[in-house]
Amino acid sequence: MSLAAEAFVSQMAAAEPWPENATLYQPLKEDQILLSDCASSLAVQAYLRMCSLPVQVACKANAEYMSPSGKVPFVHVGNQVVSELGPIVQFTKAKGHSLSDGLDDVQRAEMKAYMELVNNMLLTAELYIQWCDDATASEWEVRRKMNAIGWGGKTLEQVYEDVSQCCQALSQRLGTQPFFFNKQPTELDALVFGHLFTILTTRLTSTELAERIKSYSNLLSFCRRIEQSYFEDKSS
């Protein structure tokens, strides 16, 4: 297919309304879904709920092999398959659903910077913890994996300290606002919620990561607020 034809197909897909049977695929929880994958899946769920876009969650043992990019989570919308939060945000935006249209250029740049901070600090800490937690992983294997993402020289204590610094920056930015950019959530709120809530509610060998987050009361309130607003069944 030529580039022009691909662009036309993408435009046609963007013009189609969001279907009722859209599905979000993530790995099976019984297969000990990785902490980082669980956080990413929850962030995408939160984002779609904030956009009021219905999605069914399907847990599949081979989810990453079903994904065109090999990454999870991914959404199946009509005949389109899109993986990870960033591309999913762009995909929904093309369909006319965006959480950050109300931001000016400065705010949009700030939002991206904080999202990068979360991905650099919290996501990498999750990877570090899950590799350290893996009973089959030797210390050498953990170090080899961390070297691959440029964290080879970090100790566990340094990783915890990075998480604290990230949470402090997020806590200061949030302040007493309901969301990071005042009264309306953006994709940053979905991303932060996905990572913080997963760390807070996942049983790990050590509670240190969760304890670092718990020292910021406004971040805990933020997580509860999003859980109550977007995840609790209001019909009961």
C-alpha positions, 0 to 999 in steps of 0.5 A: 500500500502506498503512503497516500493510500495508508494516509487515506485509510487512516483518515477514514478510520479516524472519521468512523465513530468510536464503536461500543465493542472496542477492546483493550487487551492486556496480559493475564493477571494469573500469569503474574502480569508485570508491574509495568504492564499493569500500570500501563494498562490501567493508564490507558483504561483511565484515559479512555474512561476520562474521554467517556469512550467505552472499552471492554478489557480482555486479559490474554496470555499471549497479549504481547504477541497479538500486538503489532508492536509487541507492546501491551496494552493495545486497543482493537477499535473497528479494524484498527489496532493501536498499542501504548498510551501515546499512540492511543491518545493520538488515535482518539484525538483523530476521532475528535476525543481529546483531553488536552485541547484546552491547554495552551502551548506552554501547558502542553509542553509542561504536560509532556515534560511531566509525562516524560518524568513519569516514564523515565522514573516510575516506569523504570523503577517498576522494571527495576523492582520486577526484575529484582523481585523475579526469583529466577533472575540472577543479580547479573541478569538484573544488572544486564537489563538495567544496563540496557536502559542506562540504569546499570550503575543504580542501586535499589536505594537510588531507584527509591530516591528517584521515585521520591523525587518524581513524586515530590515534583508531581505533588508540587505541580498538583498542589490542591488542584483536583487534577494537574491542570486544574479542573479537567483531567488530561492524559498526564492524570491518566498516566500518573494514576496508572502508575501510582495506583498500581504501585500502591495496590500491588503486593511486592516483596518490599513495600518501600515503593508504595511507602515513598508515594504514601508520604504525599497525601495529595497524590493519595487523594488524587488516586482516590478521586480518580478511582471514585470518579471513573472506576467505581460503579455509580449504578449501585 
